[in-house]
Amino acid sequence: MTTAREHETEEPRGELAWFRYQLGRALWQPRTFARALAREHFGIASVLVALIGGFTLSLSIDSLVLASKGFEPLAFTNLLLLDAAGLALRLAVTAAVVTGVTYGGLWLVGRRRTTVSMEQIFTAIAFALIPLVLLPPLAFVIGLAPETLPIAGVLLLLVLVRIFAGLALNLRALLPLPLAAFALALTLGSGWLTLQDQVARMRAVTYAYAPGLAPELPATAPDAPRYEGDSWSIVMPPRWTNATRGVRGEAARFETDNDTLVISRVRGSPLLTAEEYADRVGAEQRRGFSDSGSARLVWRNAGLILIDERTHAVYEGRPVILRQFTAVNGTQVMALVFRFIEPKDEAALMAEAASIAAGWRVGLER
């Protein structure tokens, strides 16, 4: 059995060597690391670990987004590094916020007494994130060889499980079981709420590489003439008239007496996911409208992922339904934007919009 004095002689004495040692122990010996939390002081090292976790998470997600569109991630090195630095800072701040929420919850549950400090909670959370350093190599493999996704996907899942397990071990080492369970729930809930955008980005990347996870769009293209664009085509029912005017950003426009359909070309950073593009289009289309409710679904159609968003709104005192389908094919991003003014039969209009989307084809940008 190793004595305390022998254990101290095993640890490196330099600060940088000590930091590397703690990183390795947190990653490969989580139980040993957890047992040391109550008696060691980590200080600024915990902040560095949170920054490293955010940096590697951003690099992984962004490189997968670029690779899914056919871009070479190394061609966007500066953009990747800037984005990674931003998420690193944000994850560190998020860990601090989650620490404050967790500490406050423990303080209240413990009747204004708690034996654990905020620094210890922050260290427990930050060092639990260290398995994130394993994500960039997995992301590189998936981007280079998408056919490895089944194996790499299992490894990614194991990394997430390892993060949860490390967090549970760290908190349990500091707190009695009931309080540790309470702290774990608070930490996971707070982290989930504060990092919703990154959760959405990971979901979008998953659909990009495994479109089969999305359900098939439950609609059939109408039996009507097909309109051909430069790198897209669409089938329109007879009641719609081609009203394309060459407006910038519009690939085409179709109208009826009350309704309009704009086929929009979407531009933005190559780091944006399909859902983020959909957010941009939706924000632009809802300008001047008072929203009363929105809903979003993800479908699969003709080999592409469609982000389907439906919004009920009011414009100049009249009810309006906006329905938007956004698709990404390589570097090409397009959206179908339906605007139904004072709809008489919502179910029929929604079915028609889905039918048109089913016949929509988006090719690679020329």
C-alpha positions as CSV (number, residue, x, y, z in Angstrom):
1,M,0.0,0.0,0.0
2,T,1.4,3.4,-1.0
3,T,1.9,5.8,2.0
4,A,1.2,9.5,1.8
5,R,4.9,10.3,1.8
6,E,5.6,7.9,-1.1
7,H,2.6,9.3,-3.0
8,E,4.1,12.8,-2.7
9,T,7.4,11.7,-4.1
10,E,5.6,10.2,-7.1
11,E,4.1,13.5,-8.0
12,P,6.2,15.9,-10.2
13,R,7.4,19.1,-8.5
14,G,7.4,21.6,-11.3
15,E,4.1,23.5,-11.9
16,L,3.8,22.6,-15.6
17,A,4.8,19.0,-14.8
18,W,2.2,18.9,-12.0
19,F,-0.5,20.2,-14.3
20,R,0.2,17.5,-16.9
21,Y,0.2,15.0,-14.2
22,Q,-3.2,16.1,-12.9
23,L,-4.6,16.1,-16.5
24,G,-3.5,12.6,-17.0
25,R,-4.8,11.4,-13.7
26,A,-8.2,13.1,-14.2
27,L,-8.4,11.5,-17.7
28,W,-7.1,8.0,-17.0
29,Q,-7.5,7.6,-13.2
30,P,-10.7,9.3,-12.4
31,R,-11.3,7.6,-9.1
32,T,-7.8,8.5,-7.8
33,F,-8.2,12.0,-9.0
34,A,-11.7,12.3,-7.3
35,R,-10.2,11.1,-4.0
36,A,-7.6,14.0,-4.1
37,L,-10.2,16.7,-4.6
38,A,-10.9,17.3,-0.9
39,R,-7.3,17.7,0.1
40,E,-5.6,19.4,-2.9
41,H,-5.8,23.0,-4.1
42,F,-6.0,23.4,-7.9
43,G,-6.6,27.1,-8.3
44,I,-6.1,28.5,-11.8
45,A,-5.5,25.0,-13.1
46,S,-9.2,24.4,-13.0
47,V,-9.8,27.4,-15.2
48,L,-7.2,26.3,-17.7
49,V,-8.9,22.8,-17.9
50,A,-12.3,24.5,-18.6
51,L,-10.7,26.6,-21.3
52,I,-9.1,23.5,-22.8
53,G,-12.4,21.6,-22.8
54,G,-14.2,24.4,-24.6
55,F,-11.4,24.8,-27.1
56,T,-11.4,21.2,-28.1
57,L,-15.2,20.9,-28.2
58,S,-15.4,23.9,-30.6
59,L,-12.6,22.5,-32.8
60,S,-14.4,19.2,-33.0
61,I,-17.9,20.5,-33.9
62,D,-16.6,23.1,-36.3
63,S,-14.3,20.7,-38.2
64,L,-17.2,18.3,-38.6
65,V,-19.5,21.1,-39.9
66,L,-16.9,22.1,-42.5
67,A,-16.2,18.5,-43.5
68,S,-19.9,17.8,-43.9
69,K,-20.1,20.6,-46.5
70,G,-17.1,19.4,-48.4
71,F,-14.7,22.0,-47.0
72,E,-11.1,21.3,-45.9
73,P,-11.0,22.4,-42.2
74,L,-7.3,23.3,-42.4
75,A,-8.2,26.0,-45.0
76,F,-10.2,27.8,-42.2
77,T,-7.6,27.5,-39.4
78,N,-7.8,31.1,-38.3
79,L,-11.6,31.0,-38.2
80,L,-11.5,27.7,-36.3
81,L,-9.1,29.1,-33.7
82,L,-11.1,32.3,-33.1
83,D,-14.3,30.3,-32.7
84,A,-12.5,27.9,-30.4
85,A,-11.2,30.7,-28.2
86,G,-14.6,32.2,-27.9
87,L,-16.2,28.9,-26.9
88,A,-13.3,28.2,-24.5
89,L,-14.0,31.5,-22.6
90,R,-17.7,30.8,-22.7
91,L,-17.4,27.3,-21.3
92,A,-15.2,28.6,-18.5
93,V,-17.8,31.2,-17.6
94,T,-20.6,28.7,-17.9
95,A,-18.8,26.4,-15.5
96,A,-18.5,29.3,-13.1
97,V,-22.2,30.0,-13.4
98,V,-23.1,26.4,-12.9
99,T,-20.8,26.3,-9.9
100,G,-22.6,29.3,-8.4
101,V,-26.0,27.7,-9.0
102,T,-24.9,24.4,-7.5
103,Y,-23.3,26.0,-4.5
104,G,-26.4,28.1,-3.9
105,G,-28.6,25.0,-4.1
106,L,-26.4,23.1,-1.7
107,W,-26.4,26.1,0.7
108,L,-30.2,26.2,0.7
109,V,-30.6,22.4,1.0
110,G,-28.0,22.3,3.7
111,R,-29.9,24.9,5.7
112,R,-27.3,27.6,4.9
113,R,-24.4,25.4,5.7
114,T,-22.2,23.4,3.4
115,T,-18.8,21.8,3.9
116,V,-17.7,22.1,0.2
117,S,-16.3,25.3,-1.2
118,M,-17.1,27.0,-4.6
119,E,-13.6,26.3,-5.7
120,Q,-13.9,22.6,-5.1
121,I,-17.2,22.5,-7.0
122,F,-15.7,24.4,-9.9
123,T,-12.7,22.0,-9.9
124,A,-15.0,19.0,-9.9
125,I,-16.9,20.3,-12.9
126,A,-13.9,21.6,-14.9
127,F,-11.8,18.4,-14.5
128,A,-14.8,16.3,-15.4
129,L,-14.7,17.9,-18.9
130,I,-11.1,16.7,-19.6
131,P,-12.3,13.8,-21.8
132,L,-13.3,16.5,-24.3
133,V,-9.7,16.4,-25.5
134,L,-10.4,13.0,-27.1
135,L,-13.0,14.6,-29.4
136,P,-10.7,16.2,-32.1
137,P,-9.1,13.0,-33.2
138,L,-12.5,11.3,-33.5
139,A,-13.9,14.3,-35.4
140,F,-10.9,14.1,-37.8
141,V,-11.5,10.4,-38.5
142,I,-15.2,11.0,-39.1
143,G,-14.6,14.0,-41.4
144,L,-11.9,12.0,-43.3
145,A,-13.8,8.8,-43.5
146,P,-17.6,9.2,-42.8
147,E,-18.1,5.4,-43.2
148,T,-16.3,5.0,-39.8
149,L,-19.3,6.8,-38.2
150,P,-20.8,3.7,-36.5
151,I,-17.5,2.9,-34.7
152,A,-16.5,6.6,-34.1
153,G,-20.1,7.3,-33.0
154,V,-19.9,4.7,-30.3
155,L,-16.6,6.1,-29.1
156,L,-18.1,9.6,-29.0
157,L,-20.9,8.2,-26.9
158,L,-18.4,6.7,-24.5
159,V,-16.7,10.1,-24.2
160,L,-20.0,11.7,-23.1
161,V,-20.6,8.8,-20.7
162,R,-17.1,9.3,-19.3
163,I,-17.8,13.0,-18.7
164,F,-20.9,12.2,-16.8
165,A,-19.2,9.5,-14.8
166,G,-16.3,11.8,-14.0
167,L,-18.6,14.5,-12.8
168,A,-20.5,12.0,-10.6
169,L,-17.3,10.7,-9.1
170,N,-15.9,14.2,-8.4
171,L,-19.1,15.4,-6.7
172,R,-19.5,12.2,-4.7
173,A,-15.9,12.6,-3.4
174,L,-16.9,16.0,-2.0
175,L,-20.4,15.4,-0.8
176,P,-22.7,12.8,0.9
177,L,-24.6,10.7,-1.6
178,P,-28.0,12.7,-1.4
179,L,-26.3,16.0,-1.8
180,A,-24.0,14.7,-4.5
181,A,-27.0,13.5,-6.5
182,F,-28.7,16.9,-6.0
183,A,-25.5,18.7,-7.1
184,L,-25.2,16.4,-10.2
185,A,-28.8,17.1,-11.2
186,L,-28.3,20.9,-10.7
187,T,-25.0,20.8,-12.7
188,L,-26.4,18.8,-15.6
189,G,-29.6,20.9,-15.7
190,S,-27.8,24.2,-15.6
191,G,-25.2,23.2,-18.2
192,W,-28.0,21.9,-20.5
193,L,-29.8,25.3,-20.3
194,T,-26.7,27.5,-20.7
195,L,-25.3,25.5,-23.7
196,Q,-28.4,25.0,-25.7
197,D,-26.8,26.4,-28.8
198,Q,-24.0,23.9,-28.7
199,V,-26.4,21.0,-28.1
200,A,-28.3,22.2,-31.2
201,R,-25.0,22.3,-33.2
202,M,-24.1,18.7,-32.1
203,R,-27.6,17.6,-33.1
204,A,-27.3,19.2,-36.5
205,V,-23.9,17.6,-37.1
206,T,-25.3,14.2,-36.2
207,Y,-28.1,14.6,-38.8
208,A,-25.5,15.8,-41.3
209,Y,-23.5,12.6,-41.0
210,A,-26.4,10.2,-40.2
211,P,-29.4,11.6,-42.1
212,G,-31.2,8.2,-41.7
213,L,-31.9,9.3,-38.1
214,A,-34.4,11.8,-39.3
215,P,-37.9,10.6,-40.3
216,E,-38.9,10.8,-43.9
217,L,-41.0,13.8,-44.9
218,P,-44.6,12.5,-44.9
219,A,-45.6,14.0,-48.2
220,T,-45.7,13.3,-51.9
221,A,-44.7,15.7,-54.6
222,P,-47.7,17.1,-56.6
223,D,-48.4,15.9,-60.1
224,A,-47.5,19.1,-61.9
225,P,-44.9,20.7,-64.1
226,R,-41.3,21.0,-62.7
227,Y,-39.6,24.3,-62.7
228,E,-35.8,24.1,-63.2
229,G,-33.4,26.5,-61.6
230,D,-29.6,26.8,-62.0
231,S,-28.9,24.2,-59.3
232,W,-32.4,23.4,-58.0
233,S,-35.9,22.4,-59.2
234,I,-39.4,22.3,-57.8
235,V,-42.8,21.0,-58.7
236,M,-45.6,23.6,-58.2
237,P,-49.4,23.1,-58.2
238,P,-51.4,24.9,-60.9
239,R,-52.7,27.6,-58.5
240,W,-49.2,29.0,-58.0
241,T,-48.0,31.6,-60.6
242,N,-44.3,32.2,-61.3
243,A,-43.7,35.8,-60.1
244,T,-39.8,35.8,-60.0
245,R,-38.5,39.4,-60.2
246,G,-34.8,38.9,-59.9
247,V,-34.7,40.3,-56.3
248,R,-31.3,39.8,-54.7
249,G,-31.2,36.7,-52.6
250,E,-34.3,35.2,-54.2
251,A,-33.8,32.3,-56.6
252,A,-37.5,32.4,-57.4
253,R,-40.9,33.6,-56.2
254,F,-44.4,32.1,-56.7
255,E,-47.7,33.7,-55.7
256,T,-51.4,33.1,-55.4
257,D,-54.1,35.6,-54.6
258,N,-53.2,35.5,-50.9
259,D,-50.1,33.4,-50.5
260,T,-46.4,33.7,-51.5
261,L,-43.5,31.3,-51.7
262,V,-40.0,32.6,-51.9
263,I,-37.1,30.3,-52.8
264,S,-34.3,32.0,-51.0
265,R,-30.5,31.6,-51.3
266,V,-28.9,31.8,-47.9
267,R,-25.4,33.1,-47.2
268,G,-23.4,33.1,-44.1
269,S,-20.3,31.7,-42.4
270,P,-19.3,28.2,-43.5
271,L,-19.3,27.2,-39.8
272,L,-23.1,27.6,-39.5
273,T,-25.2,24.5,-39.3
274,A,-28.5,23.9,-41.1
275,E,-30.4,24.9,-38.0
276,E,-28.4,28.1,-37.6
277,Y,-29.1,29.0,-41.2
278,A,-32.8,28.3,-40.5
279,D,-32.6,30.7,-37.5
280,R,-31.2,33.5,-39.7
281,V,-33.8,33.1,-42.4
282,G,-36.6,32.9,-39.8
283,A,-35.5,36.0,-38.0
284,E,-35.5,37.9,-41.3
285,Q,-38.9,36.6,-42.4
286,R,-40.5,37.3,-39.0
287,R,-39.4,40.9,-38.9
288,G,-42.4,43.2,-38.3
289,F,-44.5,40.2,-37.3
290,S,-45.8,39.5,-33.8
291,D,-45.2,35.8,-33.2
292,S,-47.8,33.8,-31.4
293,G,-45.9,30.5,-31.5
294,S,-43.4,28.5,-33.5
295,A,-42.6,24.8,-33.9
296,R,-39.6,23.1,-35.6
297,L,-39.2,19.6,-36.9
298,V,-36.4,17.8,-38.8
299,W,-37.2,15.7,-41.9
300,R,-35.3,13.7,-44.5
301,N,-36.1,14.1,-48.1
302,A,-34.3,13.1,-51.3
303,G,-31.1,12.5,-49.4
304,L,-31.1,15.9,-47.7
305,I,-32.1,17.1,-44.2
306,L,-34.9,19.6,-44.1
307,I,-35.4,22.0,-41.2
308,D,-39.1,22.6,-41.1
309,E,-40.3,25.5,-39.0
310,R,-43.9,26.7,-38.7
311,T,-44.8,30.1,-37.1
312,H,-48.2,31.6,-36.4
313,A,-48.1,35.3,-36.4
314,V,-50.0,38.5,-36.9
315,Y,-49.1,41.2,-39.4
316,E,-51.0,44.5,-39.6
317,G,-53.9,42.9,-37.7
318,R,-54.2,39.9,-40.0
319,P,-53.3,36.3,-39.1
320,V,-50.4,34.8,-41.0
321,I,-48.8,31.4,-41.1
322,L,-45.1,31.2,-42.1
323,R,-43.7,27.9,-43.0
324,Q,-40.0,27.5,-43.8
325,F,-38.0,24.6,-45.1
326,T,-34.2,25.0,-45.1
327,A,-31.8,22.6,-46.8
328,V,-28.0,22.4,-47.1
329,N,-26.2,20.6,-49.9
330,G,-22.5,21.1,-49.7
331,T,-21.8,24.8,-49.9
332,Q,-25.4,25.5,-51.2
333,V,-28.0,26.6,-48.7
334,M,-31.5,27.4,-49.8
335,A,-34.9,27.9,-48.1
336,L,-38.5,27.6,-49.1
337,V,-40.4,30.4,-47.3
338,F,-44.2,30.1,-47.5
339,R,-46.4,33.0,-46.3
340,F,-50.1,32.2,-46.0
341,I,-52.2,35.3,-45.2
342,E,-55.6,34.9,-43.5
343,P,-55.5,31.1,-44.0
344,K,-59.0,29.6,-44.4
345,D,-58.0,25.9,-44.2
346,E,-54.7,25.5,-42.3
347,A,-54.5,21.7,-42.6
348,A,-54.9,21.9,-46.4
349,L,-52.3,24.6,-46.8
350,M,-49.8,22.8,-44.6
351,A,-50.3,19.6,-46.6
352,E,-49.7,21.6,-49.8
353,A,-46.5,23.2,-48.5
354,A,-45.2,19.8,-47.4
355,S,-46.1,18.3,-50.8
356,I,-44.1,21.1,-52.6
357,A,-41.2,20.6,-50.3
358,A,-41.3,16.9,-51.1
359,G,-40.7,17.7,-54.8
360,W,-38.0,20.2,-54.1
361,R,-34.5,19.3,-55.2
362,V,-31.3,21.2,-54.2
363,G,-28.1,20.4,-56.1
364,L,-24.5,21.4,-55.4
365,E,-23.8,25.1,-56.0
366,R,-22.4,25.8,-59.4
